[in-house]
Amino acid sequence: MEQHTTAHHPPATLGAMPLTMSSKEIAERMGKRHDHVMRDIRAMLEGLGVDAPSFGAVYRDAKGETRPCFNLPKRECLILVSGYSVELRAAIIDRWQELEARETQPRFILDPSDPKVMLAVFDHLQKQVAEKDEIIATQGVQVKKLERLEGAKGSMCITDAAKTLGTGRDVLFARLQAERWIFKRAGNKNWLAYDDKRRSGYLEHDDHLYTDNEGRERVATRVLVTAKGLVKLAEVLNRPLH
């Protein structure tokens, strides 16, 4: 997995490639869920000020379906596991030593006159190009969606935000609550935004007048999603709920 995706490696190499370890292998070696490791990697890269897509890759699961993953160089990999237990760190460090030991072994020299070798190399490169094209196409769709959301004017209620994001109203409310974006005070039926989400500019409050069943005017507070919040929610909805 060190030169990851799941594409198979030819018996010869065209040159030295930087060693990497995939998030899938990291998860397997540490006995963790892959989506949890992906979450930790995103948080780490954000803290380092690095764009996550620059480490993005794909692999094929047991069903043959394409799934996202990350390929991490040694530095980023060791930064990631620095927050884990000694036992888990040791497993990853041992694996890196194994990979680096392989790199010091003599490499098979490419024989361009051997058609079998050249066919294997060509097949390997074709698969790499196809997988990169798939990543670019997927990211292109996401970028267009985010650009459309960023162009939205003003703020909107959660119901309208659900329509804009292409998800169900109840699904979005449940996700906002689970991700600690909104909450209800005891004895109050109105949803409120957490302060950190308001400070981040993702949500805001709107106080509006309404008439109750007895004809009395009352003030209610509702949560509105900003354009910035829509963009962030598009990212949130695109990852598994932890």
Secondary structure, 3 states (H helix, E strand, C coil): CCCCCCCCCCCCCCCCCCCCEEHHHHHHHHCCCHHHHHHHHHHHHHHHCCCHHHHEEEEECCCCCEEEEEEECHHHHHHHHCCCCHHHHHHHHHHHHHHHHHHCCCCCCCCCCCHHHHHHHHHHHHHHHHHHHHHHHHHHHHHHHHHHHHCCCCCEEHHHHHHHHCCCHHHHHHHHHHCCCEEECCCCCCEEECHHHHHCCCEEEEEEEEECCCCCEEEEEEEEECHHHHHHHHHHHCCCCC
